[in-house]
Amino acid sequence: MTHPATAAGRVAVVTGAANGIGLASVKRYASFGMKVCMADVDEEALSAAAKDVIEIASGGADDVMTMKTDVGRREDIHALKDAVYDQFGEVAVLMNNAATRARAGALDSYEAWQESIAVNLWSVINGTQAFVPSMIEQKSPCLVINTSSKQGITLPPGNVCYNVSKAGVKAYTELLQHELRNIEDCQVTAHLLVPGWTTRGGFEFQPGQWSPDQVVDVMLPAIEQGHFYVICWDDEVTPEEDSKRILWAAGDLAHKRPPLSRWHGDYAEEFEKYDPPLK
């Protein structure tokens, strides 16, 4: 059983499609007989990736379009939307997946902050606002899949700008789904993809990581079952450990602990003994 939005002949748009989870998703959609639009800022990588997708697509090159897109620019996203509708006439799956790992602490590197918020958060807002009104008007089952990160939930110290941008994606997508389900006759649903430690495009696999294909293997059945949160594990962190960390992080607020108490020496022993009921 597959979701009606991923049926043969329907259309998927994926940003950050030249590698990683984006490319793995495009290949899977193409294998279903879907038409696909691949968007990425790296035109050379995008062209190379499209060649592999064309070999999979049932309609060959006719079912695969590419477009160089700076997802942080509203103008680029609206141009992408217009081009897709001109060529394919509809969009059934919008996957706002593009991301950057720009690094910065809370007090430094304004440029890294700009890049992180533009690529990781504004891209999701831009994509959703450009595409979703037309997807609603189609009166057909459609999906919006926004890629966040577990770092946007538990906020591990280190890359502050990345964590903040991905936390924004989580909040935005939660509120988006609430709005969608309260629109009369709306057949568009939003879903939050939360990968674990995954091999990124252009980087070598490291032991403990999942491949992008493994993430897609979890994502598609979860969405078919109607799940909003699609939390993926990896070979170092089990689903049970993920749940423990997520619940502990929420408990900081509920139990008036210091923020990020998981990394606070006064709470290390309490966290190690923490054994929440998971069902």
C-alpha positions in Angstrom: 0.0 0.0 0.0 1.3 3.5 -0.9 0.0 6.9 -0.1 -2.2 8.3 -2.9 0.1 11.3 -3.2 3.0 9.0 -4.3 1.0 7.2 -6.9 2.4 6.8 -10.4 1.9 9.8 -12.6 1.8 12.3 -9.8 4.5 14.9 -9.2 7.1 15.3 -6.4 9.2 18.5 -5.8 12.3 18.0 -3.7 14.8 20.7 -2.6 18.4 19.8 -1.8 17.9 17.1 -4.4 21.4 16.8 -5.7 22.6 14.4 -2.9 21.8 12.9 0.5 18.3 12.4 1.7 17.0 14.6 -1.1 18.4 12.5 -3.9 17.5 9.2 -2.2 13.9 10.5 -1.9 13.8 11.6 -5.6 15.0 8.2 -6.7 12.3 6.4 -4.7 9.6 8.7 -6.0 10.8 8.1 -9.6 10.8 4.3 -9.0 7.1 4.6 -8.1 6.4 6.1 -11.6 6.1 9.7 -10.3 7.3 12.7 -12.2 10.0 14.6 -10.2 11.4 18.1 -10.0 14.8 18.3 -8.5 15.9 21.7 -7.1 19.4 22.5 -5.7 21.8 25.4 -5.6 24.7 23.3 -6.9 23.9 23.1 -10.7 26.8 20.8 -11.5 25.9 18.2 -8.8 22.2 18.5 -9.8 22.9 17.7 -13.4 25.0 14.7 -12.5 22.3 13.4 -10.1 19.5 13.9 -12.6 21.2 11.5 -15.0 20.8 8.7 -12.4 17.2 9.6 -11.8 16.4 9.6 -15.5 17.5 6.0 -15.7 14.9 5.1 -13.0 12.0 7.3 -14.2 9.4 5.4 -16.2 9.1 8.3 -18.6 12.8 8.9 -18.8 13.9 12.6 -19.2 10.3 13.6 -19.8 9.5 12.8 -16.2 12.5 14.6 -14.7 13.1 18.3 -14.5 15.8 20.2 -12.7 16.1 23.8 -11.6 19.0 25.6 -9.9 17.3 27.2 -6.9 18.6 29.3 -4.0 15.9 28.1 -1.5 16.6 31.1 0.8 15.4 33.5 -1.9 11.6 33.9 -2.1 11.9 34.8 -5.8 13.7 31.6 -6.7 11.1 29.4 -4.9 8.2 31.2 -6.7 10.0 30.7 -10.0 10.4 27.0 -9.2 6.7 26.7 -8.4 5.7 28.4 -11.7 8.1 26.2 -13.7 6.8 23.0 -12.1 3.2 23.8 -12.7 3.9 24.9 -16.3 5.6 21.6 -17.0 3.7 19.1 -15.0 0.4 20.8 -14.0 0.3 19.8 -10.4 2.3 19.0 -7.3 1.5 16.1 -5.0 4.6 15.9 -2.8 6.5 19.0 -1.7 9.7 18.0 0.2 11.4 21.0 1.8 14.7 19.3 2.4 17.5 21.6 1.6 19.9 22.3 4.4 23.3 23.7 5.4 25.5 22.8 8.4 26.8 26.4 8.8 28.3 26.6 12.3 28.1 29.4 14.9 27.6 29.9 18.6 25.1 32.1 20.1 27.4 35.1 20.1 29.4 34.9 16.9 29.4 34.7 13.1 26.5 36.7 11.9 27.2 35.4 8.4 26.8 31.7 9.5 23.5 32.7 11.2 22.2 34.3 8.1 23.1 31.3 6.0 21.6 28.8 8.5 18.3 30.6 8.9 18.0 31.3 5.2 18.7 27.8 4.0 17.3 25.7 6.9 14.2 27.8 7.9 13.3 30.4 5.3 13.5 27.7 2.6 10.7 25.8 4.4 8.6 28.9 4.8 9.2 30.0 1.2 8.4 26.6 -0.2 5.3 26.1 1.8 3.9 29.5 1.0 4.7 29.3 -2.7 3.3 25.8 -3.3 0.7 24.8 -0.7 -2.2 27.2 -1.7 -2.1 25.7 -5.2 -1.8 22.1 -3.7 -5.0 22.8 -1.6 -6.9 24.0 -4.7 -6.1 20.7 -6.5 -8.6 18.9 -4.2 -6.4 15.8 -4.2 -4.3 14.0 -1.6 -1.0 15.8 -1.2 2.0 15.8 1.2 4.3 18.5 2.6 7.4 16.9 4.1 9.8 19.3 6.0 13.2 18.0 7.1 14.1 19.0 10.6 16.7 17.3 12.9 16.8 15.8 16.4 19.2 18.7 17.1 16.1 20.9 16.7 14.4 19.0 19.5 17.0 18.2 22.2 19.3 21.2 21.3 22.7 19.7 22.0 25.4 22.3 22.7 27.7 23.3 19.9 26.2 24.4 16.6 23.6 26.9 18.0 22.6 28.4 14.6 21.8 25.0 13.2 19.8 23.9 16.2 17.8 27.1 16.2 17.0 26.9 12.5 15.9 23.2 12.9 13.8 24.0 16.0 12.1 26.6 13.9 11.3 24.0 11.2 9.7 21.8 13.9 7.5 24.6 15.3 6.5 25.9 11.9 5.5 22.4 10.6 3.5 21.6 13.7 1.6 24.9 13.4 1.2 24.3 9.6 -0.4 20.9 10.1 -2.8 22.4 12.6 -3.9 25.0 10.1 -4.2 22.5 7.3 -6.4 20.1 9.3 -8.7 23.0 10.0 -9.2 24.0 6.4 -12.5 22.6 5.1 -12.0 19.9 2.5 -8.3 20.2 2.6 -6.5 17.1 1.4 -2.9 18.4 2.1 -1.1 17.1 5.2 2.2 18.2 6.6 4.8 15.9 8.1 8.1 16.4 10.0 11.0 14.3 9.0 13.6 14.0 11.8 16.7 12.1 10.6 19.2 10.6 13.0 22.9 10.6 12.3 22.9 10.3 8.5 25.7 10.3 5.8 25.5 13.7 4.1 26.1 14.2 0.4 29.7 14.5 -0.5 30.9 13.0 2.8 32.1 9.4 3.4 30.0 7.0 5.4 31.1 6.7 9.1 30.3 3.7 11.3 27.1 4.4 13.2 25.5 6.5 10.5 22.5 5.6 8.5 22.5 5.9 4.7 20.0 8.3 3.1 18.1 5.3 1.7 17.6 4.0 5.3 16.0 7.3 6.2 13.6 7.0 3.2 12.8 3.4 4.2 11.5 4.7 7.5 9.9 7.9 6.2 7.6 6.5 3.5 5.8 3.8 5.6 5.4 6.2 8.5 3.7 8.8 6.3 1.5 6.1 4.7 0.4 5.3 8.3 -0.5 8.9 8.9 2.3 9.8 11.3 3.2 13.4 11.6 6.5 12.9 13.4 8.9 10.7 11.5 11.8 10.2 13.9 14.6 8.1 12.5 17.2 6.4 14.6 20.7 5.3 13.5 23.2 2.6 14.4 24.4 4.4 17.5 21.1 5.6 19.1 18.1 3.3 19.5 14.5 4.5 19.3 14.2 4.0 23.1 17.3 6.2 23.7 15.8 8.9 21.4 12.6 8.9 23.4 14.4 9.1 26.7 16.4 12.2 25.4 13.3 13.9 24.0 11.3 13.4 27.2 14.2 14.5 29.4 14.5 17.7 27.3 10.8 18.5 27.7 11.2 17.9 31.4 13.6 20.7 31.8 10.7 23.1 31.4 8.1 21.1 33.2 10.3 20.4 36.2 12.1 23.8 36.4 15.6 22.3 35.7 18.2 24.5 34.0 18.1 24.5 30.2 20.0 21.7 28.6 20.4 19.9 31.9 21.4 16.7 30.1 24.8 18.4 29.7 24.7 20.0 33.2 27.1 18.3 35.6 24.6 18.5 38.5 22.1 16.4 36.7 24.3 13.8 35.0 23.6 11.1 37.5 19.9 11.8 37.5 19.8 11.6 33.7 21.7 8.3 33.6 19.1 6.8 36.0 16.2 8.3 34.1 13.9 5.4 32.9 10.7 6.9 31.6 7.7 4.8 30.5 7.8 4.7 26.7 4.3 3.3 26.0 
